[in-house]
Amino acid sequence: MADAATIREQEDGTFEVLATGTTRFELVSVDSSGPYLTAEVKELEEEQGEGAGALASGVVRAFRMYQKRLAGARERTLANEQDLPGEPSVLSYLVAAAAVLDTPAKQRLLQAPDTASRLADELKLLRAESAVIGKLPSLPAVDLTRGPTSPN
């Protein structure tokens, strides 16, 4: 389900865990009564949804424009289509991970009920973000999204 990449103990005795998911799952219950937090999970199947293939093509185009805008290279091609996965669900997760979005927005993408819904949401986000970046004289502070987050 997930591979723990790094585990860091914090000054207050809690731990920060960075994990890479390999399959979708839902937390069914969480038990914090013992010395360790334990959870019951249910694995979720990835459904394609209607129109995932067509949406994937639109997301590829929108993601390329987004990349160009982030790089400040409106006319330059950053990568050719072979660099992005052709399988819609893999593409949807790659775009969700690579886009400069806040944690709640990324979580909403991960919670999409199927690939087509996730791709449709990404298409809207990418178009909106590209439009904003195209009109602003500065770019997003990408480095701020690379560090650990705090629930506070």
N, CA, C and O atoms as a GROMACS GRO file, in nm:
protein
  608
    1MET      N    1   0.080  -0.118   0.000
    1MET     CA    2   0.000   0.000   0.000
    1MET      C    3   0.086   0.126   0.000
    1MET      O    4   0.063   0.217  -0.079
    2ALA      N    5   0.186   0.130   0.092
    2ALA     CA    6   0.275   0.247   0.096
    2ALA      C    7   0.411   0.202   0.145
    2ALA      O    8   0.422   0.112   0.228
    3ASP      N    9   0.513   0.267   0.094
    3ASP     CA   10   0.649   0.242   0.139
    3ASP      C   11   0.696   0.364   0.214
    3ASP      O   12   0.688   0.476   0.162
    4ALA      N   13   0.744   0.345   0.337
    4ALA     CA   14   0.796   0.457   0.414
    4ALA      C   15   0.932   0.495   0.360
    4ALA      O   16   1.023   0.412   0.357
    5ALA      N   17   0.947   0.619   0.316
    5ALA     CA   18   1.073   0.665   0.260
    5ALA      C   19   1.162   0.722   0.370
    5ALA      O   20   1.280   0.687   0.378
    6THR      N   21   1.108   0.807   0.455
    6THR     CA   22   1.185   0.863   0.565
    6THR      C   23   1.097   0.876   0.688
    6THR      O   24   0.977   0.902   0.679
    7ILE      N   25   1.159   0.856   0.802
    7ILE     CA   26   1.090   0.873   0.930
    7ILE      C   27   1.181   0.959   1.017
    7ILE      O   28   1.296   0.924   1.042
    8ARG      N   29   1.129   1.074   1.062
    8ARG     CA   30   1.208   1.167   1.144
    8ARG      C   31   1.134   1.194   1.274
    8ARG      O   32   1.016   1.228   1.274
    9GLU      N   33   1.206   1.177   1.384
    9GLU     CA   34   1.148   1.211   1.513
    9GLU      C   35   1.157   1.361   1.534
    9GLU      O   36   1.260   1.423   1.507
   10GLN      N   37   1.047   1.419   1.581
   10GLN     CA   38   1.040   1.563   1.606
   10GLN      C   39   1.079   1.591   1.751
   10GLN      O   40   1.083   1.499   1.833
   11GLU      N   41   1.108   1.716   1.781
   11GLU     CA   42   1.148   1.756   1.916
   11GLU      C   43   1.042   1.723   2.021
   11GLU      O   44   1.076   1.698   2.136
   12ASP      N   45   0.913   1.724   1.981
   12ASP     CA   46   0.806   1.698   2.076
   12ASP      C   47   0.775   1.549   2.094
   12ASP      O   48   0.679   1.513   2.161
   13GLY      N   49   0.858   1.463   2.033
   13GLY     CA   50   0.839   1.319   2.048
   13GLY      C   51   0.752   1.256   1.941
   13GLY      O   52   0.741   1.134   1.935
   14THR      N   53   0.688   1.338   1.856
   14THR     CA   54   0.609   1.283   1.745
   14THR      C   55   0.703   1.252   1.628
   14THR      O   56   0.821   1.284   1.631
   15PHE      N   57   0.647   1.187   1.527
   15PHE     CA   58   0.726   1.149   1.412
   15PHE      C   59   0.666   1.206   1.285
   15PHE      O   60   0.544   1.213   1.269
   16GLU      N   61   0.753   1.247   1.196
   16GLU     CA   62   0.712   1.289   1.062
   16GLU      C   63   0.747   1.173   0.969
   16GLU      O   64   0.862   1.131   0.961
   17VAL      N   65   0.646   1.122   0.899
   17VAL     CA   66   0.667   1.008   0.810
   17VAL      C   67   0.636   1.052   0.668
   17VAL      O   68   0.527   1.102   0.640
   18LEU      N   69   0.731   1.032   0.578
   18LEU     CA   70   0.712   1.057   0.436
   18LEU      C   71   0.697   0.922   0.370
   18LEU      O   72   0.788   0.839   0.374
   19ALA      N   73   0.582   0.898   0.308
   19ALA     CA   74   0.554   0.769   0.246
   19ALA      C   75   0.514   0.787   0.101
   19ALA      O   76   0.456   0.889   0.063
   20THR      N   77   0.546   0.689   0.021
   20THR     CA   78   0.506   0.687  -0.119
   20THR      C   79   0.401   0.579  -0.136
   20THR      O   80   0.427   0.461  -0.111
   21GLY      N   81   0.281   0.620  -0.178
   21GLY     CA   82   0.172   0.524  -0.196
   21GLY      C   83   0.191   0.441  -0.323
   21GLY      O   84   0.240   0.491  -0.424
   22THR      N   85   0.153   0.316  -0.315
   22THR     CA   86   0.160   0.229  -0.432
   22THR      C   87   0.022   0.181  -0.475
   22THR      O   88   0.004   0.138  -0.589
   23THR      N   89  -0.075   0.188  -0.386
   23THR     CA   90  -0.213   0.156  -0.420
   23THR      C   91  -0.304   0.249  -0.339
   23THR      O   92  -0.264   0.302  -0.236
   24ARG      N   93  -0.425   0.266  -0.388
   24ARG     CA   94  -0.522   0.349  -0.316
   24ARG      C   95  -0.580   0.270  -0.200
   24ARG      O   96  -0.602   0.150  -0.210
   25PHE      N   97  -0.603   0.340  -0.090
   25PHE     CA   98  -0.668   0.276   0.024
   25PHE      C   99  -0.747   0.378   0.101
   25PHE      O  100  -0.725   0.499   0.090
   26GLU      N  101  -0.839   0.328   0.181
   26GLU     CA  102  -0.923   0.411   0.266
   26GLU      C  103  -0.900   0.369   0.410
   26GLU      O  104  -0.894   0.250   0.441
   27LEU      N  105  -0.886   0.468   0.500
   27LEU     CA  106  -0.877   0.438   0.642
   27LEU      C  107  -1.016   0.402   0.692
   27LEU      O  108  -1.108   0.484   0.684
   28VAL      N  109  -1.033   0.280   0.742
   28VAL     CA  110  -1.162   0.235   0.792
   28VAL      C  111  -1.175   0.275   0.939
   28VAL      O  112  -1.281   0.321   0.983
   29SER      N  113  -1.068   0.256   1.015
   29SER     CA  114  -1.069   0.294   1.156
   29SER      C  115  -0.926   0.321   1.201
   29SER      O  116  -0.830   0.271   1.142
   30VAL      N  117  -0.915   0.400   1.307
   30VAL     CA  118  -0.785   0.432   1.366
   30VAL      C  119  -0.796   0.405   1.515
   30VAL      O  120  -0.892   0.446   1.579
   31ASP      N  121  -0.696   0.335   1.570
   31ASP     CA  122  -0.693   0.304   1.712
   31ASP      C  123  -0.571   0.371   1.774
   31ASP      O  124  -0.457   0.337   1.742
   32SER      N  125  -0.597   0.464   1.862
   32SER     CA  126  -0.487   0.534   1.929
   32SER      C  127  -0.483   0.500   2.079
   32SER      O  128  -0.418   0.570   2.157
   33SER      N  129  -0.551   0.392   2.119
   33SER     CA  130  -0.559   0.358   2.261
   33SER      C  131  -0.432   0.294   2.314
   33SER      O  132  -0.406   0.301   2.434
   34GLY      N  133  -0.352   0.233   2.230
   34GLY     CA  134  -0.229   0.168   2.273
   34GLY      C  135  -0.109   0.259   2.259
   34GLY      O  136  -0.123   0.379   2.233
   35PRO      N  137   0.009   0.202   2.276
   35PRO     CA  138   0.131   0.284   2.267
   35PRO      C  139   0.161   0.328   2.122
   35PRO      O  140   0.236   0.423   2.100
   36TYR      N  141   0.101   0.258   2.025
   36TYR     CA  142   0.124   0.292   1.885
   36TYR      C  143  -0.009   0.317   1.816
   36TYR      O  144  -0.110   0.254   1.848
   37LEU      N  145  -0.008   0.406   1.723
   37LEU     CA  146  -0.125   0.432   1.641
   37LEU      C  147  -0.138   0.319   1.538
   37LEU      O  148  -0.044   0.291   1.465
   38THR      N  149  -0.253   0.255   1.534
   38THR     CA  150  -0.276   0.150   1.435
   38THR      C  151  -0.402   0.185   1.357
   38THR      O  152  -0.490   0.255   1.406
   39ALA      N  153  -0.409   0.133   1.235
   39ALA     CA  154  -0.524   0.164   1.150
   39ALA      C  155  -0.567   0.041   1.072
   39ALA      O  156  -0.485  -0.043   1.034
   40GLU      N  157  -0.696   0.033   1.049
   40GLU     CA  158  -0.751  -0.069   0.960
   40GLU      C  159  -0.776   0.000   0.827
   40GLU      O  160  -0.838   0.106   0.821
   41VAL      N  161  -0.726  -0.061   0.719
   41VAL     CA  162  -0.742   0.000   0.587
   41VAL      C  163  -0.813  -0.096   0.492
   41VAL      O  164  -0.811  -0.218   0.509
   42LYS      N  165  -0.874  -0.036   0.392
   42LYS     CA  166  -0.940  -0.115   0.288
   42LYS      C  167  -0.880  -0.069   0.155
   42LYS      O  168  -0.880   0.050   0.124
   43GLU      N  169  -0.830  -0.164   0.077
   43GLU     CA  170  -0.773  -0.130  -0.053
   43GLU      C  171  -0.884  -0.092  -0.150
   43GLU      O  172  -0.989  -0.157  -0.154
   44LEU      N  173  -0.861   0.013  -0.228
   44LEU     CA  174  -0.959   0.062  -0.325
   44LEU      C  175  -0.911   0.032  -0.467
   44LEU      O  176  -0.795   0.055  -0.500
   45GLU      N  177  -0.999  -0.016  -0.549
   45GLU     CA  178  -0.967  -0.038  -0.690
   45GLU      C  179  -0.969   0.096  -0.763
   45GLU      O  180  -1.050   0.182  -0.730
   46GLU      N  181  -0.884   0.113  -0.859
   46GLU     CA  182  -0.882   0.235  -0.940
   46GLU      C  183  -0.974   0.215  -1.060
   46GLU      O  184  -0.944   0.138  -1.150
   47GLU      N  185  -1.085   0.286  -1.060
   47GLU     CA  186  -1.180   0.282  -1.171
   47GLU      C  187  -1.140   0.387  -1.273
   47GLU      O  188  -1.098   0.496  -1.236
   48GLN      N  189  -1.153   0.356  -1.402
   48GLN     CA  190  -1.117   0.452  -1.507
   48GLN      C  191  -1.220   0.565  -1.517
   48GLN      O  192  -1.182   0.682  -1.528
   49GLY      N  193  -1.346   0.533  -1.512
   49GLY     CA  194  -1.448   0.635  -1.530
   49GLY      C  195  -1.467   0.665  -1.678
   49GLY      O  196  -1.385   0.627  -1.761
   50GLU      N  197  -1.576   0.732  -1.708
   50GLU     CA  198  -1.610   0.758  -1.848
   50GLU      C  199  -1.525   0.871  -1.907
   50GLU      O  200  -1.514   0.979  -1.849
   51GLY      N  201  -1.467   0.844  -2.023
   51GLY     CA  202  -1.391   0.945  -2.096
   51GLY      C  203  -1.250   0.969  -2.047
   51GLY      O  204  -1.192   1.074  -2.076
   52ALA      N  205  -1.193   0.876  -1.972
   52ALA     CA  206  -1.059   0.896  -1.916
   52ALA      C  207  -0.954   0.918  -2.025
   52ALA      O  208  -0.865   1.001  -2.009
   53GLY      N  209  -0.964   0.844  -2.135
   53GLY     CA  210  -0.866   0.856  -2.242
   53GLY      C  211  -0.866   0.994  -2.306
   53GLY      O  212  -0.760   1.053  -2.326
   54ALA      N  213  -0.984   1.046  -2.336
   54ALA     CA  214  -0.996   1.179  -2.397
   54ALA      C  215  -0.950   1.287  -2.298
   54ALA      O  216  -0.882   1.382  -2.336
   55LEU      N  217  -0.986   1.272  -2.172
   55LEU     CA  218  -0.944   1.368  -2.070
   55LEU      C  219  -0.792   1.366  -2.054
   55LEU      O  220  -0.730   1.471  -2.033
   56ALA      N  221  -0.732   1.247  -2.064
   56ALA     CA  222  -0.587   1.235  -2.051
   56ALA      C  223  -0.516   1.316  -2.159
   56ALA      O  224  -0.415   1.381  -2.131
   57SER      N  225  -0.568   1.314  -2.281
   57SER     CA  226  -0.508   1.394  -2.390
   57SER      C  227  -0.514   1.542  -2.358
   57SER      O  228  -0.416   1.614  -2.380
   58GLY      N  229  -0.626   1.588  -2.306
   58GLY     CA  230  -0.640   1.728  -2.268
   58GLY      C  231  -0.547   1.765  -2.154
   58GLY      O  232  -0.490   1.874  -2.152
   59VAL      N  233  -0.530   1.674  -2.057
   59VAL     CA  234  -0.442   1.699  -1.944
   59VAL      C  235  -0.297   1.708  -1.991
   59VAL      O  236  -0.221   1.790  -1.941
   60VAL      N  237  -0.258   1.622  -2.086
   60VAL     CA  238  -0.120   1.628  -2.139
   60VAL      C  239  -0.094   1.767  -2.199
   60VAL      O  240   0.009   1.828  -2.169
   61ARG      N  241  -0.185   1.816  -2.281
   61ARG     CA  242  -0.168   1.949  -2.342
   61ARG      C  243  -0.166   2.058  -2.234
   61ARG      O  244  -0.080   2.147  -2.238
   62ALA      N  245  -0.259   2.052  -2.141
   62ALA     CA  246  -0.265   2.153  -2.035
   62ALA      C  247  -0.142   2.148  -1.945
   62ALA      O  248  -0.093   2.252  -1.902
   63PHE      N  249  -0.093   2.029  -1.916
   63PHE     CA  250   0.025   2.014  -1.831
   63PHE      C  251   0.149   2.070  -1.899
   63PHE      O  252   0.233   2.131  -1.834
   64ARG      N  253   0.160   2.050  -2.031
   64ARG     CA  254   0.274   2.105  -2.106
   64ARG      C  255   0.271   2.259  -2.102
   64ARG      O  256   0.374   2.322  -2.083
   65MET      N  257   0.153   2.317  -2.119
   65MET     CA  258   0.142   2.462  -2.111
   65MET      C  259   0.178   2.511  -1.971
   65MET      O  260   0.248   2.611  -1.955
   66TYR      N  261   0.130   2.440  -1.871
   66TYR     CA  262   0.159   2.472  -1.731
   66TYR      C  263   0.310   2.468  -1.707
   66TYR      O  264   0.366   2.559  -1.645
   67GLN      N  265   0.377   2.363  -1.756
   67GLN     CA  266   0.522   2.351  -1.741
   67GLN      C  267   0.593   2.469  -1.807
   67GLN      O  268   0.686   2.526  -1.750
   68LYS      N  269   0.549   2.505  -1.927
   68LYS     CA  270   0.611   2.617  -1.998
   68LYS      C  271   0.594   2.747  -1.920
   68LYS      O  272   0.688   2.826  -1.907
   69ARG      N  273   0.475   2.767  -1.868
   69ARG     CA  274   0.450   2.890  -1.791
   69ARG      C  275   0.536   2.893  -1.665
   69ARG      O  276   0.591   2.997  -1.630
   70LEU      N  277   0.546   2.779  -1.597
   70LEU     CA  278   0.629   2.775  -1.476
   70LEU      C  279   0.775   2.802  -1.509
   70LEU      O  280   0.846   2.868  -1.432
   71ALA      N  281   0.820   2.752  -1.624
   71ALA     CA  282   0.959   2.772  -1.665
   71ALA      C  283   0.981   2.910  -1.726
   71ALA      O  284   1.095   2.950  -1.748
   72GLY      N  285   0.873   2.982  -1.752
   72GLY     CA  286   0.886   3.112  -1.814
   72GLY      C  287   0.922   3.101  -1.961
   72GLY      O  288   0.977   3.195  -2.018
   73ALA      N  289   0.891   2.987  -2.022
   73ALA     CA  290   0.929   2.962  -2.162
   73ALA      C  291   0.805   2.936  -2.243
   73ALA      O  292   0.774   2.821  -2.276
   74ARG      N  293   0.733   3.040  -2.276
   74ARG     CA  294   0.605   3.025  -2.345
   74ARG      C  295   0.617   2.958  -2.481
   74ARG      O  296   0.525   2.888  -2.522
   75GLU      N  297   0.725   2.976  -2.549
   75GLU     CA  298   0.738   2.922  -2.685
   75GLU      C  299   0.824   2.796  -2.690
   75GLU      O  300   0.828   2.730  -2.794
   76ARG      N  301   0.892   2.762  -2.585
   76ARG     CA  302   0.984   2.651  -2.587
   76ARG      C  303   0.914   2.522  -2.546
   76ARG      O  304   0.829   2.523  -2.456
   77THR      N  305   0.948   2.412  -2.612
   77THR     CA  306   0.894   2.282  -2.574
   77THR      C  307   0.986   2.221  -2.470
   77THR      O  308   1.107   2.211  -2.493
   78LEU      N  309   0.931   2.180  -2.357
   78LEU     CA  310   1.012   2.125  -2.249
   78LEU      C  311   1.034   1.975  -2.263
   78LEU      O  312   1.139   1.924  -2.225
   79ALA      N  313   0.937   1.907  -2.315
   79ALA     CA  314   0.947   1.761  -2.330
   79ALA      C  315   0.849   1.718  -2.437
   79ALA      O  316   0.749   1.785  -2.463
   80ASN      N  317   0.880   1.605  -2.500
   80ASN     CA  318   0.784   1.557  -2.599
   80ASN      C  319   0.686   1.460  -2.534
   80ASN      O  320   0.707   1.418  -2.420
   81GLU      N  321   0.580   1.426  -2.605
   81GLU     CA  322   0.471   1.348  -2.544
   81GLU      C  323   0.514   1.213  -2.491
   81GLU      O  324   0.448   1.159  -2.403
   82GLN      N  325   0.624   1.156  -2.542
   82GLN     CA  326   0.669   1.026  -2.494
   82GLN      C  327   0.719   1.032  -2.349
   82GLN      O  328   0.730   0.929  -2.283
   83ASP      N  329   0.748   1.154  -2.300
   83ASP     CA  330   0.798   1.167  -2.164
   83ASP      C  331   0.688   1.153  -2.059
   83ASP      O  332   0.718   1.129  -1.942
   84LEU      N  333   0.562   1.168  -2.099
   84LEU     CA  334   0.451   1.152  -2.005
   84LEU      C  335   0.386   1.017  -2.027
   84LEU      O  336   0.377   0.970  -2.141
   85PRO      N  337   0.340   0.953  -1.920
   85PRO     CA  338   0.278   0.820  -1.935
   85PRO      C  339   0.150   0.826  -2.018
   85PRO      O  340   0.074   0.922  -2.009
   86GLY      N  341   0.128   0.724  -2.097
   86GLY     CA  342   0.009   0.717  -2.180
   86GLY      C  343  -0.111   0.662  -2.107
   86GLY      O  344  -0.225   0.684  -2.148
   87GLU      N  345  -0.088   0.589  -1.999
   87GLU     CA  346  -0.197   0.527  -1.924
   87GLU      C  347  -0.264   0.635  -1.839
   87GLU      O  348  -0.198   0.698  -1.757
   88PRO      N  349  -0.394   0.659  -1.857
   88PRO     CA  350  -0.462   0.770  -1.789
   88PRO      C  351  -0.447   0.775  -1.638
   88PRO      O  352  -0.424   0.882  -1.583
   89SER      N  353  -0.458   0.661  -1.569
   89SER     CA  354  -0.449   0.667  -1.422
   89SER      C  355  -0.308   0.703  -1.376
   89SER      O  356  -0.292   0.777  -1.280
   90VAL      N  357  -0.206   0.651  -1.444
   90VAL     CA  358  -0.068   0.684  -1.408
   90VAL      C  359  -0.043   0.833  -1.434
   90VAL      O  360   0.018   0.902  -1.352
   91LEU      N  361  -0.090   0.882  -1.548
   91LEU     CA  362  -0.078   1.024  -1.581
   91LEU      C  363  -0.146   1.109  -1.473
   91LEU      O  364  -0.090   1.210  -1.430
   92SER      N  365  -0.266   1.069  -1.430
   92SER     CA  366  -0.339   1.149  -1.332
   92SER      C  367  -0.263   1.161  -1.200
   92SER      O  368  -0.265   1.268  -1.138
   93TYR      N  369  -0.198   1.055  -1.157
   93TYR     CA  370  -0.121   1.061  -1.033
   93TYR      C  371   0.008   1.140  -1.050
   93TYR      O  372   0.049   1.211  -0.959
   94LEU      N  373   0.072   1.128  -1.166
   94LEU     CA  374   0.193   1.204  -1.193
   94LEU      C  375   0.164   1.354  -1.191
   94LEU      O  376   0.238   1.431  -1.130
   95VAL      N  377   0.058   1.395  -1.258
   95VAL     CA  378   0.022   1.537  -1.262
   95VAL      C  379  -0.014   1.587  -1.122
   95VAL      O  380   0.025   1.697  -1.083
   96ALA      N  381  -0.088   1.507  -1.046
   96ALA     CA  382  -0.124   1.547  -0.910
   96ALA      C  383   0.001   1.567  -0.824
   96ALA      O  384   0.005   1.657  -0.741
   97ALA      N  385   0.102   1.483  -0.845
   97ALA     CA  386   0.225   1.495  -0.767
   97ALA      C  387   0.312   1.610  -0.814
   97ALA      O  388   0.376   1.676  -0.733
   98ALA      N  389   0.316   1.635  -0.945
   98ALA     CA  390   0.409   1.733  -1.001
   98ALA      C  391   0.358   1.877  -0.999
   98ALA      O  392   0.438   1.970  -1.000
   99ALA      N  393   0.229   1.895  -0.996
   99ALA     CA  394   0.175   2.032  -0.998
   99ALA      C  395   0.206   2.104  -0.868
   99ALA      O  396   0.207   2.043  -0.761
  100VAL      N  397   0.230   2.234  -0.878
  100VAL     CA  398   0.259   2.316  -0.760
  100VAL      C  399   0.125   2.359  -0.700
  100VAL      O  400   0.071   2.464  -0.731
  101LEU      N  401   0.075   2.272  -0.613
  101LEU     CA  402  -0.054   2.294  -0.548
  101LEU      C  403  -0.037   2.279  -0.398
  101LEU      O  404   0.057   2.213  -0.352
  102ASP      N  405  -0.126   2.340  -0.322
  102ASP     CA  406  -0.118   2.322  -0.178
  102ASP      C  407  -0.166   2.181  -0.141
  102ASP      O  408  -0.228   2.112  -0.222
  103THR      N  409  -0.136   2.140  -0.021
  103THR     CA  410  -0.167   2.005   0.024
  103THR      C  411  -0.316   1.972   0.016
  103THR      O  412  -0.350   1.863  -0.029
  104PRO      N  413  -0.407   2.062   0.057
  104PRO     CA  414  -0.549   2.028   0.044
  104PRO      C  415  -0.592   2.003  -0.101
  104PRO      O  416  -0.674   1.915  -0.126
  105ALA      N  417  -0.539   2.080  -0.195
  105ALA     CA  418  -0.574   2.059  -0.336
  105ALA      C  419  -0.524   1.924  -0.385
  105ALA      O  420  -0.594   1.853  -0.456
  106LYS      N  421  -0.402   1.889  -0.347
  106LYS     CA  422  -0.348   1.757  -0.386
  106LYS      C  423  -0.431   1.645  -0.322
  106LYS      O  424  -0.457   1.544  -0.386
  107GLN      N  425  -0.472   1.664  -0.198
  107GLN     CA  426  -0.553   1.562  -0.131
  107GLN      C  427  -0.686   1.544  -0.201
  107GLN      O  428  -0.733   1.432  -0.217
  108ARG      N  429  -0.748   1.655  -0.244
  108ARG     CA  430  -0.875   1.645  -0.318
  108ARG      C  431  -0.857   1.564  -0.446
  108ARG      O  432  -0.944   1.486  -0.484
  109LEU      N  433  -0.744   1.584  -0.514
  109LEU     CA  434  -0.718   1.506  -0.635
  109LEU      C  435  -0.704   1.357  -0.602
  109LEU      O  436  -0.757   1.272  -0.673
  110LEU      N  437  -0.632   1.328  -0.495
  110LEU     CA  438  -0.614   1.187  -0.457
  110LEU      C  439  -0.745   1.121  -0.415
  110LEU      O  440  -0.761   1.000  -0.429
  111GLN      N  441  -0.839   1.200  -0.365
  111GLN     CA  442  -0.966   1.146  -0.320
  111GLN      C  443  -1.069   1.134  -0.432
  111GLN      O  444  -1.180   1.087  -0.408
  112ALA      N  445  -1.034   1.174  -0.553
  112ALA     CA  446  -1.129   1.164  -0.664
  112ALA      C  447  -1.176   1.019  -0.676
  112ALA      O  448  -1.097   0.927  -0.659
  113PRO      N  449  -1.304   0.998  -0.706
  113PRO     CA  450  -1.359   0.862  -0.708
  113PRO      C  451  -1.306   0.775  -0.822
  113PRO      O  452  -1.311   0.653  -0.812
  114ASP      N  453  -1.257   0.836  -0.930
  114ASP     CA  454  -1.204   0.758  -1.041
  114ASP      C  455  -1.105   0.842  -1.122
  114ASP      O  456  -1.092   0.963  -1.100
  115THR      N  457  -1.038   0.778  -1.216
  115THR     CA  458  -0.936   0.845  -1.296
  115THR      C  459  -0.996   0.961  -1.377
  115THR      O  460  -0.937   1.069  -1.381
  116ALA      N  461  -1.111   0.940  -1.439
  116ALA     CA  462  -1.172   1.045  -1.521
  116ALA      C  463  -1.204   1.169  -1.437
  116ALA      O  464  -1.181   1.281  -1.482
  117SER      N  465  -1.256   1.150  -1.317
  117SER     CA  466  -1.285   1.264  -1.228
  117SER      C  467  -1.158   1.338  -1.191
  117SER      O  468  -1.154   1.461  -1.190
  118ARG      N  469  -1.052   1.261  -1.160
  118ARG     CA  470  -0.924   1.323  -1.124
  118ARG      C  471  -0.869   1.403  -1.242
  118ARG      O  472  -0.823   1.516  -1.225
  119LEU      N  473  -0.873   1.344  -1.362
  119LEU     CA  474  -0.824   1.413  -1.482
  119LEU      C  475  -0.905   1.539  -1.511
  119LEU      O  476  -0.848   1.642  -1.547
  120ALA      N  477  -1.037   1.532  -1.495
  120ALA     CA  478  -1.122   1.649  -1.519
  120ALA      C  479  -1.088   1.761  -1.421
  120ALA      O  480  -1.080   1.878  -1.460
  121ASP      N  481  -1.066   1.726  -1.294
  121ASP     CA  482  -1.028   1.826  -1.193
  121ASP      C  483  -0.891   1.884  -1.224
  121ASP      O  484  -0.869   2.005  -1.210
  122GLU      N  485  -0.798   1.798  -1.268
  122GLU     CA  486  -0.664   1.846  -1.303
  122GLU      C  487  -0.668   1.940  -1.422
  122GLU      O  488  -0.597   2.041  -1.425
  123LEU      N  489  -0.751   1.908  -1.520
  123LEU     CA  490  -0.764   1.993  -1.638
  123LEU      C  491  -0.808   2.134  -1.598
  123LEU      O  492  -0.752   2.232  -1.645
  124LYS      N  493  -0.909   2.143  -1.511
  124LYS     CA  494  -0.955   2.273  -1.463
  124LYS      C  495  -0.845   2.346  -1.386
  124LYS      O  496  -0.821   2.465  -1.409
  125LEU      N  497  -0.778   2.274  -1.296
  125LEU     CA  498  -0.672   2.336  -1.216
  125LEU      C  499  -0.557   2.384  -1.303
  125LEU      O  500  -0.508   2.495  -1.286
  126LEU      N  501  -0.513   2.299  -1.397
  126LEU     CA  502  -0.399   2.335  -1.483
  126LEU      C  503  -0.431   2.456  -1.569
  126LEU      O  504  -0.347   2.544  -1.585
  127ARG      N  505  -0.551   2.461  -1.624
  127ARG     CA  506  -0.589   2.575  -1.707
  127ARG      C  507  -0.595   2.703  -1.623
  127ARG      O  508  -0.548   2.808  -1.666
  128ALA      N  509  -0.653   2.692  -1.504
  128ALA     CA  510  -0.662   2.810  -1.417
  128ALA      C  511  -0.524   2.856  -1.371
  128ALA      O  512  -0.493   2.975  -1.374
  129GLU      N  513  -0.440   2.762  -1.330
  129GLU     CA  514  -0.306   2.796  -1.284
  129GLU      C  515  -0.223   2.857  -1.398
  129GLU      O  516  -0.152   2.955  -1.376
  130SER      N  517  -0.232   2.800  -1.518
  130SER     CA  518  -0.158   2.852  -1.633
  130SER      C  519  -0.203   2.994  -1.666
  130SER      O  520  -0.120   3.080  -1.697
  131ALA      N  521  -0.332   3.020  -1.658
  131ALA     CA  522  -0.384   3.154  -1.686
  131ALA      C  523  -0.331   3.254  -1.583
  131ALA      O  524  -0.290   3.365  -1.620
  132VAL      N  525  -0.331   3.216  -1.457
  132VAL     CA  526  -0.283   3.306  -1.353
  132VAL      C  527  -0.133   3.331  -1.369
  132VAL      O  528  -0.088   3.446  -1.363
  133ILE      N  529  -0.055   3.225  -1.390
  133ILE     CA  530   0.089   3.239  -1.406
  133ILE      C  531   0.121   3.326  -1.528
  133ILE      O  532   0.216   3.405  -1.525
  134GLY      N  533   0.042   3.311  -1.634
  134GLY     CA  534   0.064   3.391  -1.755
  134GLY      C  535   0.042   3.540  -1.734
  134GLY      O  536   0.097   3.621  -1.808
  135LYS      N  537  -0.036   3.576  -1.634
  135LYS     CA  538  -0.067   3.717  -1.610
  135LYS      C  539   0.014   3.779  -1.497
  135LYS      O  540   0.019   3.901  -1.484
  136LEU      N  541   0.077   3.695  -1.415
  136LEU     CA  542   0.154   3.747  -1.303
  136LEU      C  543   0.300   3.772  -1.342
  136LEU      O  544   0.355   3.699  -1.423
  137PRO      N  545   0.361   3.874  -1.285
  137PRO     CA  546   0.500   3.901  -1.315
  137PRO      C  547   0.597   3.809  -1.239
  137PRO      O  548   0.718   3.813  -1.262
  138SER      N  549   0.544   3.726  -1.148
  138SER     CA  550   0.630   3.636  -1.072
  138SER      C  551   0.573   3.495  -1.079
  138SER      O  552   0.459   3.474  -1.121
  139LEU      N  553   0.655   3.399  -1.039
  139LEU     CA  554   0.616   3.258  -1.041
  139LEU      C  555   0.590   3.210  -0.899
  139LEU      O  556   0.634   3.273  -0.803
  140PRO      N  557   0.517   3.096  -0.884
  140PRO     CA  558   0.491   3.042  -0.750
  140PRO      C  559   0.622   3.009  -0.678
  140PRO      O  560   0.722   2.976  -0.742
  141ALA      N  561   0.621   3.018  -0.547
  141ALA     CA  562   0.737   2.983  -0.465
  141ALA      C  563   0.741   2.831  -0.449
  141ALA      O  564   0.697   2.777  -0.347
  142VAL      N  565   0.793   2.764  -0.550
  142VAL     CA  566   0.793   2.618  -0.555
  142VAL      C  567   0.863   2.558  -0.434
  142VAL      O  568   0.819   2.455  -0.383
  143ASP      N  569   0.971   2.620  -0.388
  143ASP     CA  570   1.045   2.565  -0.276
  143ASP      C  571   0.961   2.552  -0.150
  143ASP      O  572   0.988   2.465  -0.066
  144LEU      N  573   0.860   2.636  -0.134
  144LEU     CA  574   0.774   2.629  -0.016
  144LEU      C  575   0.692   2.501  -0.012
  144LEU      O  576   0.649   2.457   0.095
  145THR      N  577   0.668   2.439  -0.129
  145THR     CA  578   0.589   2.316  -0.133
  145THR      C  579   0.674   2.192  -0.113
  145THR      O  580   0.620   2.082  -0.102
  146ARG      N  581   0.806   2.206  -0.108
  146ARG     CA  582   0.896   2.091  -0.099
  146ARG      C  583   0.925   2.047   0.044
  146ARG      O  584   0.970   1.935   0.066
  147GLY      N  585   0.900   2.133   0.139
  147GLY     CA  586   0.931   2.100   0.278
  147GLY      C  587   0.816   2.033   0.349
  147GLY      O  588   0.707   2.021   0.294
  148PRO      N  589   0.840   1.991   0.471
  148PRO     CA  590   0.733   1.929   0.550
  148PRO      C  591   0.621   2.028   0.578
  148PRO      O  592   0.644   2.149   0.586
  149THR      N  593   0.503   1.977   0.592
  149THR     CA  594   0.389   2.063   0.621
  149THR      C  595   0.348   2.046   0.766
  149THR      O  596   0.383   1.948   0.831
  150SER      N  597   0.275   2.143   0.814
  150SER     CA  598   0.227   2.139   0.951
  150SER      C  599   0.076   2.150   0.949
  150SER      O  600   0.022   2.229   0.871
  151PRO      N  601   0.005   2.074   1.032
  151PRO     CA  602  -0.140   2.086   1.037
  151PRO      C  603  -0.186   2.217   1.101
  151PRO      O  604  -0.305   2.248   1.098
  152ASN      N  605  -0.096   2.294   1.159
  152ASN     CA  606  -0.129   2.420   1.225
  152ASN      C  607  -0.125   2.535   1.130
  152ASN      O  608  -0.150   2.649   1.169
   0.00000   0.00000   0.00000
